[in-house]
Amino acid sequence: MRGGGRGARRLARRRRAAPGDRRRLGLGRPAPADEDAHAGGDREGTRLRARRAGGAPFPGGRGAPARRARRHPGQPGLAPARRTRGAPGALRARDGALPAGRHAAAHARARQEARPGGDPRGGRHRGARQRRLPDERGDRRVLIVAAALAAVAVALVLRLGRTRRTVAALEERLAAAARSLESLQQAFARFAPAEVVEDIIAQGVSTRSEKKEVTVLFADLKGFTTLAEHLDPDVLVRILNGYFERMSRTITDHRGHVAKFIGDGILALFGALEANPWQTNDAAHAALAMRAALADYDAALAADGLPALAMGVGIHRGTVVAGVIGSAELIEYGVIGSAVNLAARVQELTRAHAVDVLVTAAVRDALDPRFTLHAMPPLEVKGLPDPVATFAVDRFDAGTRPQAPATP
């Protein structure tokens, strides 16, 4: 035991010796801090216990070849100097140098430093990356802004949908109003010229009137009163409507305007709605076209077993007062003046002269000379002091001489 105590004290002194002394004593350089603290102490203690027990070497120890050498009789009981070992390897968890769960950061740093080509500053870089983690408050701000933008977008979409529905409803109402106005305009056009209807729609009903130089055409059926007494009402109305339809179309085709229907009579105006220097020629052409249209209609009536119609037309040119006439309940566009009355009286003279188209001297003076006329004897008419000279219109001869406009 005394020999063993002295060996332990020598060993402790050798461990505290300087590196140069340790090499002379054969102890080699000290182990790294972790290995010396955990592994070196265990190995030295094991060797010490083994020597006390009888000098048996530690199995697998790095100094086994040196410990197997014979001790000299005078040499103290210490192991011979070991060979200088290489650089210590990295301390691993399986070596059991540190208890489990302790010094995890030290193990991680040791592994990082022992890795070939490892950056000893890697730990600091990882710490820097950890310190640069996104701020939770910044994330919340982003989420709040995104939610606000989404709410605004939803509100705009809903607003746009309501606006589109409102616009569609307004467009539908506007289209319905336009259809209603067009229907009203078409219905009103039957009682007044289209230009007058447009003025009334734009400006309202106006009592403003004006004097115009117009050509008045008055047409009437001969003997229709007697004919009406022998026909059924339905047949009578059908015949009369067919007559009005054909005559009105003919007048319109020659730039005339049908002012009104008076019983079985027709009052038409030429040059009343717009300036027309050929208004008298248009009226005479319309009268000849009405003659031809009535002949065709009579042929259709005869095919149905119905009686034929006979017509008289009187034309006069003069000054009238034109405007919208009537009351709030019933208004119409019409003309007032002696020219209208004289045209009606001339139409009555067609029975006395047994012709279908008569014109006054004022019309003859304004007509194109290519119209063939023959004079009728002057006759007295109701409401006029002097007899009225009239001229029957036979036909229109198309010549080479151009048509000259009538002088007012």
C-alpha positions as CSV (number, residue, x, y, z in Angstrom):
1,M,0.0,0.0,0.0
2,R,2.8,2.4,0.7
3,G,4.3,1.7,-2.7
4,G,1.0,2.4,-4.3
5,G,0.5,5.6,-2.4
6,R,3.9,6.9,-3.6
7,G,3.0,5.9,-7.2
8,A,-0.2,8.0,-7.1
9,R,1.6,11.0,-5.8
10,R,4.2,10.8,-8.5
11,L,1.4,10.4,-11.1
12,A,-0.3,13.6,-9.9
13,R,3.0,15.5,-10.0
14,R,3.6,14.3,-13.5
15,R,0.1,15.4,-14.6
16,R,0.9,18.9,-13.4
17,A,4.3,18.9,-15.1
18,A,5.0,21.2,-18.0
19,P,4.7,19.9,-21.5
20,G,8.4,19.5,-21.9
21,D,8.7,17.5,-18.7
22,R,5.7,15.3,-19.7
23,R,7.5,14.4,-22.9
24,R,10.7,13.4,-21.0
25,L,8.6,11.3,-18.7
26,G,6.8,9.7,-21.6
27,L,3.3,11.0,-20.8
28,G,2.7,12.9,-24.1
29,R,0.7,16.1,-24.5
30,P,-2.4,16.8,-22.5
31,A,-5.7,15.7,-24.0
32,P,-8.3,18.3,-25.2
33,A,-10.4,20.0,-22.6
34,D,-13.5,17.8,-23.1
35,E,-11.5,14.6,-23.4
36,D,-9.3,15.4,-20.5
37,A,-12.2,16.3,-18.3
38,H,-14.3,13.3,-19.1
39,A,-12.3,10.6,-20.8
40,G,-8.7,11.2,-19.5
41,G,-9.6,11.1,-15.9
42,D,-11.5,7.8,-16.3
43,R,-8.6,6.2,-18.1
44,E,-6.0,7.3,-15.6
45,G,-8.2,6.1,-12.7
46,T,-8.7,2.7,-14.4
47,R,-5.0,2.3,-14.9
48,L,-4.3,3.2,-11.3
49,R,-6.8,0.7,-10.0
50,A,-5.4,-1.9,-12.4
51,R,-1.8,-1.4,-11.1
52,R,-2.9,-1.5,-7.5
53,A,-4.6,-4.8,-8.2
54,G,-1.5,-6.5,-9.7
55,G,-0.2,-4.5,-12.6
56,A,-2.6,-6.0,-15.2
57,P,-2.7,-3.7,-18.3
58,F,-6.0,-2.0,-19.4
59,P,-7.5,-4.0,-22.3
60,G,-7.5,-2.1,-25.5
61,G,-5.5,0.8,-24.1
62,R,-3.4,2.9,-26.4
63,G,-0.3,2.2,-24.2
64,A,-0.7,-1.6,-24.3
65,P,2.5,-2.3,-26.1
66,A,4.5,-0.2,-23.6
67,R,2.8,-1.7,-20.6
68,R,3.6,-5.3,-21.8
69,A,7.4,-4.5,-21.4
70,R,9.1,-5.9,-18.4
71,R,9.8,-3.6,-15.5
72,H,13.3,-3.1,-14.4
73,P,13.9,-4.1,-10.8
74,G,14.9,-0.7,-9.8
75,Q,12.3,1.2,-11.9
76,P,9.3,2.6,-10.2
77,G,5.9,1.0,-10.9
78,L,4.9,3.3,-13.7
79,A,4.0,2.6,-17.3
80,P,6.7,3.4,-19.8
81,A,6.3,6.5,-21.9
82,R,3.6,6.2,-24.6
83,R,4.1,7.0,-28.2
84,T,3.1,10.4,-29.2
85,R,-0.4,10.1,-30.5
86,G,-2.0,12.1,-33.3
87,A,-4.5,14.8,-33.1
88,P,-7.4,13.8,-31.0
89,G,-10.6,12.9,-32.9
90,A,-13.9,14.6,-32.5
91,L,-15.7,13.7,-29.3
92,R,-18.9,11.8,-30.1
93,A,-22.0,11.2,-28.2
94,R,-21.5,7.4,-28.3
95,D,-18.2,7.8,-26.4
96,G,-20.3,8.6,-23.3
97,A,-18.0,11.5,-22.4
98,L,-21.0,13.6,-21.3
99,P,-24.2,12.5,-19.6
100,A,-27.3,12.5,-21.9
101,G,-29.2,15.7,-21.9
102,R,-26.3,17.9,-20.8
103,H,-24.2,20.3,-22.8
104,A,-26.1,19.8,-26.0
105,A,-24.8,23.1,-27.4
106,A,-21.2,22.0,-26.7
107,H,-21.7,18.8,-28.6
108,A,-23.2,20.7,-31.5
109,R,-20.3,23.1,-31.6
110,A,-17.8,20.2,-31.4
111,R,-19.4,18.5,-34.3
112,Q,-19.5,21.6,-36.4
113,E,-15.8,22.4,-35.7
114,A,-14.8,18.8,-36.4
115,R,-16.7,18.7,-39.8
116,P,-14.2,19.0,-42.7
117,G,-14.3,22.5,-44.2
118,G,-16.8,23.6,-41.6
119,D,-17.1,27.3,-40.9
120,P,-16.3,28.0,-37.3
121,R,-18.6,31.0,-37.6
122,G,-21.6,28.8,-38.6
123,G,-23.1,29.0,-35.1
124,R,-23.0,32.8,-35.2
125,H,-24.6,32.8,-38.6
126,R,-27.4,30.5,-37.5
127,G,-27.9,32.8,-34.5
128,A,-28.1,35.8,-36.9
129,R,-30.7,33.9,-39.0
130,Q,-32.7,33.2,-35.9
131,R,-32.6,36.8,-34.9
132,R,-33.9,37.8,-38.4
133,L,-37.1,35.7,-38.0
134,P,-40.2,37.6,-39.2
135,D,-41.9,39.8,-36.7
136,E,-45.4,38.5,-35.8
137,R,-46.7,42.0,-35.5
138,G,-45.7,42.6,-39.1
139,D,-47.5,39.4,-40.2
140,R,-50.6,40.6,-38.4
141,R,-50.4,44.0,-40.2
142,V,-50.2,42.2,-43.6
143,L,-53.2,40.1,-42.7
144,I,-55.2,43.1,-41.6
145,V,-54.3,45.0,-44.8
146,A,-55.2,42.0,-47.0
147,A,-58.5,41.5,-45.2
148,A,-59.3,45.2,-45.6
149,L,-58.5,45.1,-49.3
150,A,-60.6,42.0,-49.7
151,A,-63.5,43.7,-48.0
152,V,-63.2,46.7,-50.2
153,A,-63.1,44.5,-53.3
154,V,-66.2,42.6,-52.2
155,A,-68.0,45.9,-51.6
156,L,-67.0,47.2,-55.0
157,V,-68.2,44.0,-56.7
158,L,-71.6,44.3,-54.9
159,R,-71.9,47.9,-55.7
160,L,-71.1,47.2,-59.4
161,G,-73.7,44.5,-59.5
162,R,-76.4,46.8,-58.1
163,T,-75.3,49.5,-60.5
164,R,-75.6,47.2,-63.4
165,R,-79.0,46.0,-62.3
166,T,-80.2,49.6,-62.0
167,V,-78.8,50.5,-65.4
168,A,-80.5,47.5,-67.0
169,A,-83.8,48.4,-65.4
170,L,-83.5,52.0,-66.6
171,E,-82.6,50.9,-70.1
172,E,-85.6,48.6,-70.1
173,R,-87.9,51.5,-69.0
174,L,-86.4,53.8,-71.5
175,A,-86.9,51.3,-74.3
176,A,-90.5,50.8,-73.2
177,A,-91.0,54.6,-73.2
178,A,-89.5,54.9,-76.7
179,R,-91.8,52.2,-78.0
180,S,-94.8,53.9,-76.4
181,L,-93.8,57.2,-77.8
182,E,-93.2,55.8,-81.3
183,S,-96.6,54.1,-81.2
184,L,-98.2,57.3,-80.1
185,Q,-96.4,59.2,-82.8
186,Q,-97.6,56.8,-85.5
187,A,-101.2,57.0,-84.2
188,F,-101.0,60.8,-84.1
189,A,-99.6,61.0,-87.5
190,R,-102.9,59.8,-88.8
191,F,-104.4,63.1,-87.7
192,A,-101.5,65.5,-88.4
193,P,-98.4,65.6,-90.5
194,A,-95.3,63.9,-89.1
195,E,-93.5,67.3,-89.0
196,V,-96.3,68.8,-86.9
197,V,-96.3,65.8,-84.6
198,E,-92.6,66.1,-84.0
199,D,-93.0,69.8,-83.2
200,I,-95.8,69.1,-80.8
201,I,-93.7,66.4,-79.1
202,A,-90.7,68.7,-78.8
203,Q,-92.5,72.0,-78.0
204,G,-96.0,71.0,-77.0
205,V,-99.2,72.1,-78.6
206,S,-98.8,75.5,-80.2
207,T,-101.5,77.8,-81.4
208,R,-99.1,79.5,-83.7
209,S,-100.4,79.6,-87.3
210,E,-99.0,81.0,-90.6
211,K,-100.2,81.9,-94.1
212,K,-99.1,79.7,-96.9
213,E,-99.5,79.5,-100.6
214,V,-100.8,75.9,-101.1
215,T,-102.6,73.8,-103.6
216,V,-105.8,72.2,-102.3
217,L,-107.2,69.0,-103.7
218,F,-110.7,67.9,-102.7
219,A,-112.1,64.5,-103.8
220,D,-115.5,63.1,-103.3
221,L,-117.5,60.0,-104.4
222,K,-120.5,60.6,-106.7
223,G,-123.8,59.1,-105.7
224,F,-122.3,57.3,-102.7
225,T,-125.1,58.4,-100.4
226,T,-127.6,56.5,-102.5
227,L,-125.3,53.5,-102.8
228,A,-124.8,53.4,-99.0
229,E,-128.5,52.9,-98.5
230,H,-128.5,49.6,-100.4
231,L,-125.4,48.1,-98.8
232,D,-124.9,46.3,-95.5
233,P,-122.9,48.4,-93.0
234,D,-120.0,45.9,-93.0
235,V,-119.8,45.9,-96.8
236,L,-120.1,49.7,-96.9
237,V,-117.3,50.3,-94.5
238,R,-115.1,47.7,-96.2
239,I,-115.6,49.4,-99.6
240,L,-115.0,52.9,-98.2
241,N,-111.9,51.9,-96.3
242,G,-110.5,50.2,-99.5
243,Y,-111.1,53.5,-101.4
244,F,-109.5,55.7,-98.7
245,E,-106.4,53.4,-98.5
246,R,-105.7,53.5,-102.2
247,M,-106.4,57.2,-102.6
248,S,-104.3,58.2,-99.6
249,R,-101.3,56.1,-100.8
250,T,-101.5,57.8,-104.2
251,I,-101.6,61.3,-102.7
252,T,-98.7,60.6,-100.4
253,D,-96.7,59.2,-103.3
254,H,-96.9,62.6,-105.0
255,R,-95.7,64.6,-102.0
256,G,-99.2,65.5,-100.8
257,H,-100.6,65.3,-97.3
258,V,-104.1,64.0,-96.4
259,A,-105.5,66.6,-94.0
260,K,-108.8,64.9,-93.2
261,F,-111.6,62.7,-94.3
262,I,-115.0,64.4,-94.5
263,G,-117.7,61.7,-94.9
264,D,-116.7,60.1,-98.2
265,G,-114.6,63.1,-99.1
266,I,-110.8,63.6,-98.9
267,L,-109.0,66.9,-98.3
268,A,-105.4,66.9,-99.4
269,L,-102.7,69.7,-99.3
270,F,-99.6,70.2,-101.4
271,G,-96.9,72.6,-100.3
272,A,-98.4,73.1,-96.8
273,L,-95.8,71.3,-94.8
274,E,-92.7,72.3,-96.8
275,A,-91.9,74.6,-99.6
276,N,-92.6,72.9,-102.9
277,P,-92.3,74.9,-106.2
278,W,-93.9,72.0,-108.1
279,Q,-96.9,71.6,-105.7
280,T,-99.5,72.3,-108.4
281,N,-98.0,69.8,-110.8
282,D,-97.8,67.3,-108.0
283,A,-101.5,67.8,-107.3
284,A,-102.5,67.4,-111.0
285,H,-100.3,64.2,-111.2
286,A,-101.9,62.9,-108.0
287,A,-105.4,63.5,-109.5
288,L,-104.6,61.5,-112.7
289,A,-103.0,58.7,-110.5
290,M,-106.2,58.6,-108.4
291,R,-108.2,58.1,-111.6
292,A,-106.1,55.1,-112.5
293,A,-106.2,53.7,-109.0
294,L,-110.0,54.0,-108.8
295,A,-110.3,52.1,-112.1
296,D,-108.3,49.2,-110.7
297,Y,-110.4,49.3,-107.5
298,D,-113.6,49.2,-109.5
299,A,-112.4,46.1,-111.3
300,A,-111.7,44.4,-108.0
301,L,-115.2,45.4,-106.7
302,A,-116.8,44.1,-109.9
303,A,-115.0,40.8,-109.4
304,D,-116.6,40.5,-105.9
305,G,-120.1,41.4,-107.3
306,L,-120.1,44.9,-105.8
307,P,-121.0,48.1,-107.5
308,A,-118.4,50.4,-109.0
309,L,-117.4,53.8,-107.6
310,A,-117.3,57.2,-109.3
311,M,-115.1,60.1,-108.1
312,G,-114.9,63.8,-108.7
313,V,-111.7,65.9,-108.0
314,G,-111.5,69.7,-107.7
315,I,-108.1,71.5,-107.5
316,H,-107.4,75.1,-106.6
317,R,-104.4,77.1,-105.6
318,G,-104.4,80.0,-103.1
319,T,-103.5,81.4,-99.8
320,V,-104.6,79.7,-96.6
321,V,-104.0,79.9,-92.8
322,A,-102.3,76.6,-91.6
323,G,-101.9,75.5,-88.0
324,V,-103.0,73.1,-85.3
325,I,-106.7,73.7,-84.7
326,G,-108.9,72.3,-82.0
327,S,-109.3,72.0,-78.3
328,A,-107.5,70.2,-75.5
329,E,-109.7,67.1,-76.1
330,L,-109.4,67.0,-79.9
331,I,-106.9,68.8,-82.1
332,E,-105.9,68.5,-85.7
333,Y,-103.6,70.2,-88.3
334,G,-105.7,72.0,-90.8
335,V,-106.0,74.9,-93.1
336,I,-108.6,77.7,-93.2
337,G,-109.4,80.0,-96.1
338,S,-111.4,80.6,-99.3
339,A,-109.0,78.4,-101.3
340,V,-110.4,75.4,-99.4
341,N,-114.0,76.3,-100.0
342,L,-113.4,77.0,-103.7
343,A,-111.7,73.6,-104.2
344,A,-114.8,72.0,-102.7
345,R,-117.1,73.9,-105.0
346,V,-115.1,73.0,-108.1
347,Q,-115.3,69.4,-107.1
348,E,-119.1,69.7,-107.1
349,L,-119.0,71.1,-110.7
350,T,-117.6,67.8,-111.9
351,R,-121.2,66.4,-111.8
352,A,-122.5,69.3,-113.9
353,H,-119.7,69.0,-116.5
354,A,-119.7,65.1,-116.3
355,V,-115.9,65.0,-115.8
356,D,-113.8,63.6,-113.0
357,V,-111.0,66.2,-112.6
358,L,-111.5,70.0,-112.8
359,V,-109.0,72.7,-112.0
360,T,-109.3,76.5,-111.6
361,A,-107.6,79.2,-113.7
362,A,-105.1,79.7,-110.9
363,V,-104.1,76.0,-111.3
364,R,-104.0,76.2,-115.0
365,D,-101.6,79.1,-114.9
366,A,-99.2,77.2,-112.7
367,L,-99.4,73.8,-114.4
368,D,-96.8,72.3,-116.7
369,P,-97.9,72.9,-120.3
370,R,-97.6,69.2,-121.0
371,F,-100.9,68.6,-119.2
372,T,-103.7,68.5,-121.7
373,L,-106.6,70.7,-120.6
374,H,-109.9,71.8,-122.1
375,A,-112.0,74.6,-120.9
376,M,-115.4,74.2,-119.4
377,P,-118.2,76.8,-119.5
378,P,-118.1,79.1,-116.4
379,L,-120.8,78.2,-113.8
380,E,-122.0,79.9,-110.7
381,V,-121.1,78.3,-107.4
382,K,-122.5,78.8,-103.9
383,G,-120.8,81.5,-101.9
384,L,-119.2,83.3,-104.9
385,P,-120.7,86.3,-106.7
386,D,-119.2,85.5,-110.1
387,P,-119.2,82.4,-112.2
388,V,-116.2,80.2,-111.9
389,A,-114.2,79.1,-115.0
390,T,-112.9,75.6,-114.8
391,F,-110.7,73.3,-117.0
392,A,-110.9,69.5,-117.3
393,V,-107.6,67.6,-117.1
394,D,-107.4,64.9,-119.7
395,R,-103.9,63.6,-119.5
396,F,-100.2,64.4,-119.2
397,D,-98.1,64.3,-122.4
398,A,-94.5,63.6,-121.7
399,G,-92.5,65.9,-124.0
400,T,-89.0,67.0,-124.5
401,R,-89.4,70.3,-122.9
402,P,-88.2,70.3,-119.2
403,Q,-90.8,70.9,-116.5
404,A,-90.7,74.5,-115.2
405,P,-91.4,75.3,-111.6
406,A,-94.6,77.2,-110.9
407,T,-94.5,80.9,-110.1
408,P,-96.0,81.8,-106.8
